[in-house]
Amino acid sequence: MSKTLSLIIAMQSATVQDLAVPLSSINNQLGVDFRQVEVLLIDNGRYQLEDLEPLRVFDRLKFRYIKPAKIWSWQTAFEQGLMLATGQYVAFLGPNMQFNSVDVLQQLFAAVKAHPEAQLISGLLLNETMQPDRKFTYEVTATTHLLRGRFIARTVMLQNQIHFEDFGAYTELFVGQLIDAVAKQPQQLGAAMSVQFLGRTVPDAVLAPQPEHLQLDWVRMMTRYLVLLQKIAPDQYVKTLAKTIVRFYSQAGGDAAMTAQMAELTAQNAQQWPQVLAYIDELEAADSSPAAPWHAEAGRFAAYMQRVTPRVAAKP
């Protein structure tokens, strides 16, 4: 029997005690017909559960326990979970995540009823982080381009052949951007849907935050993302490439090795370079703020653009 929602949890060597946090937050949801919800527990890590009996306490949940013979990355676990899920919507969680309140699924089901054509329903994300002095800080963030705190129509991923290709810390961004590009009638819920605990003893590798500074994997990920974007959403391709080039300058344009990687990316898109330059000209005309790179660092930005301009597109 198909469900409305499949919750896919990559366990990543979590213990039963670790799993009590996310599972309790699901089991304690109010105003929900749990016959429409399934939980896929994917025991993908180095160490697997030996006894499932303690999970019986979560008696409202319909479990599907997947115990692969080999160690899976969390990306593979989510990929397999997506294939096995039957829900109209899917959500991806790690053992260090939980729902923020007892009415999260009630809000989701209400949104699905009010907007049956929505292919993406997003909430906010609450992060708990432990500081060096062992005090906790909390931050509420948007989930744009992410998977955490979002409910995704399974058909969007299947029909557009969106897979969890491994780009390290940028896998979530890769998948999330592709979903954002193609999802129809997305809906935004104003409340925090999910909480992620960072810095506790619970495994936090699943959907971990991105590095503070861009790494080479980001350029590799964006190269692949643009290739797929050109296929599934060609109308967004040139603008996205142009915005990527500008964003890269502000975050890593001073790094010679990273800039060389960006030059390789632009070389692969040399045919579209005149359109890219035209769109960047539009961005410059629209943004007259002193902080914009073409005003704040006009010379450096021009030099950066020269370094990443494909040779075949370079002006004589």
N, C-alpha and C positions, 0 to 999 in steps of 0.2 A: 504493500500500500504506500503510495506516495505521501510525502509530508509537506507541510508548509515551510519548515525550517530544519536544516541539518547543521548542527554545531560540530565542527571538525577540530579536534584537539590533538596536536602533536605533543606527545608526553615527554620526550627528550630525557629519558632516565628518571622521570619524576617518581616519587614514592606515593603510596596511598595517602599519606599525610599531606603531601604537596597537592595532590589532586582534590583533597577535601575543600580547598578554597574555591576553585572555579566551579566544581560540581555542586557545592552548597548554594552558590549564587544562582545557579540554574534551577536546582531543585526547589528553591524557596520563592520562585517567581509566582506572582499572584494573578488571578484572572485569566489563566491560560489553559486551553485544552491541550494537555500534554500528549494526546494521541496524534497531534500535528507536529510534534517535535521529536527529533532523534539526535542522539549524541554518539559521534564516532570517536572512540578512543583509539589512537594509533600508537602502539608501544614501539616507537621507532629507535629508541636510544641504545646505548651500550648495555644498560641494565634494565631488565624487564620485570614486571610484577610476577610474583610467584603465587599470590593468593588474591583472587577477585572477590572473595566473600565480604570483605569490609565495604565494598561498593554497594551492597544490597541495601544499605541504610538510605540510599538515595532512591527510594522506591517509586518516585513519581516519574523517573526517567526511563526512557527506552534506549538501552545501550547497544552499540555494535562495537565489539572489541576486536581490533585487528592486531595480530602479533606476527610480524614478518620474521622470516628465518634469518635474514641478514639485517645489519644495521642500516637504517635509512637516515639521510639528512632530513631536516624538517621540511625542506622544499619538496623532497620526494614523498614524504608523509602527506603533505597537503595535496599534492598531485593525485596520489592514490585515493585519498579521502574524497576528493572531488569526483573521481570516477565512480566511487561506491555510493555516494550520497544519492538520496531520492528526493530531497527537499526542493521546493520551488526556489527558496533562497538558501544560501550557505553563509556561514560566518566562520572565521578562522581564529583559533585561540591557542595560547601556550599555557603551561602550568602556572605561570606567574600572573595570570590574568583572571578577572572575574567581572560579572556585571555590576554596575555601580549602584543599582537600587533594585527593589523587588518588583518594579513595574516596567522594566526595560522591555521584556517580550510583550507585555500588554501594549506598550507604545508602538512596538513594531507591528503587531497584528492590526492595530487600529490604522496605522499608516498604510498597510497593505490593502485593507478594506476601502480606505478613502481614495487610494491611488493604485488601483489594480494593475496599471500599465507601468508602474515605476520599476526600473531594473536595478536601481541602487538606492538604498536607504541608509543615510549616514547620521551618526551622532558625533558627539565630542569625545575626547579621550582624556582621562585623568591619569597623570603619571605621579607615582610616589617614588622619590629618590632619597637614598640615605647619603648625607654629607659626611665628610671626614670626621666631624665631631659627633657622629652617630645620631644627629638630629635629622628628622625627615622634612622634606620640602615637597610641596604639591604644585602641579602646574596643569592647567586645562588647555588642551591644544586642539586645533582642527585636525581632521583626518583626511584632508585632501591628498590624493595620490597614495594613500595608505590602505591597509586591509583592517587594521585594528579599529574596533568600534563601528564597523560597517556590515551591512547585510546586502549580499550581492545575488542577483538573479543567476541561477546556475547556468541557464541557457546562454547568457552573455559570454561566459567563459568558454563554454563548449562550442557554440556556433562560430565564435571568432578565433577558436583554437589558441586561447591564451593559456600558456603553460608556465609552471614554476621553474623557469630556467635559472640556473644557479649563478648569481652575480654577487655572492657573498652578502655583505651588509646591505646591498642595494637590490636584492631580489624582491623585497616587498614593494619598493618604489617602482620597479620594472612592471610588476603585475598591476599595481594600483593605478599607474598612469595609463596603461592600456585599457583598463576597465573604465576609467574616467573618460577616455576618448570615445568610447562606443556606447556606454550605457544611456538608455533613453529615459526621459522624464525622471531624473534623479530627484530624490526628496531629502531634505535636511531636517533632522530633529534637533531642537535647540539644547537638549540636555546631554550631559555626559552619559554615554551608554556603557562604556567599559573603563575599568581601572587596570593599570599595569604597574606591578611592583618591581622596581629596579633596585638592586643592591641587597636584596634579601638572600637567603640561602636557596630559595627556589630557583631551579634552572631558568636562566633568562635569555638563552640563545635564540629561542623562537620569536621571530618578529622583533628582534632587538633594535633599539634606536640606531639611526644612521650615525656614522662618525661625524664629529664636529667639523672637521675639515675634509674637503673632497679628496678621495683617493682614486688611483688609476682605474679601479673597478668601475667607478662611476662613468668614465668615458666609454669603457667597454660596454657597459650596460646601455648607455644612451645611444651608442652606435647600433646596437641590436634593436632597441626600442624604435628608433627612427625608421629602420628597415621595415618593421612590422606595421608601424603607423602609416607608412606610405601605402601599404596594402589594404588595411582595414578602415582607415579614415584619411584618405588622400587630401581632402580639403583642409585638414589641420596641419599637414606636413611642413610646408614652408614656414609658416608662422612659428611653429614649435621649434624648428631648427634655428631660426633667427633668435628666438628668445633664449634658447639653450646657449648660443654663442655669447650673448650678452651676459647671461647669468654666470657663465663660466668665468668670464673676465673678472667679475666682482668677487668671486670666491677663490679662484685659483690661477688667475691670469698672470701672476707674478712667478709662477713655478715653471721653470723651463721645460722639465720633463713632462709635466701635465700639458703645457701648451703644445708641445710636439705631438702628443696624443690627440689633442683637439685638431691640430692641423691634418692629421691622418683622417679624422672624422669628416672634416670639411672637404678633403680631397675626394672622398667617396661620394660627396654630394655636389661635385663641381658643376654639374649640369644646371642645378637650381640656384647657383650663386648669384646671378643678377637679380633674381626674385628675392633672395635673402637680403641683399644689400638694399633693395628698394623698401623692404619691410623695416629694416633697421633705420633707414632714413625717416620712415614714418614714426618710429619710436622716438627718435631724436627730436623730431618736430613737435611731438605731442608732450614730451617730458622736458620742461624748461627748468626743472629744479636744479639748484647749484650742486646737489649731491650726485646727480646723474653722471656716469663716467665720462660722457662726451663733453661735460662742462667741468667737472671736478678734476679730471685727469685727461684732458683732451689729447695731449701729446702721447701719453702712454697708451691710451685706448686706440689711437690711430696706429701706433706701432704694433699693438697686439693684433688689430684687424689685418695689418699687412702680413704678419707672421702666419696667420691662419687662412689667408686667402689662397685658394687653390691656384697652382701655377697656370693652368690652362685658362683660369678665369681672371688672372691678374691683368690689370690695364698696362699697356705699353708706356 
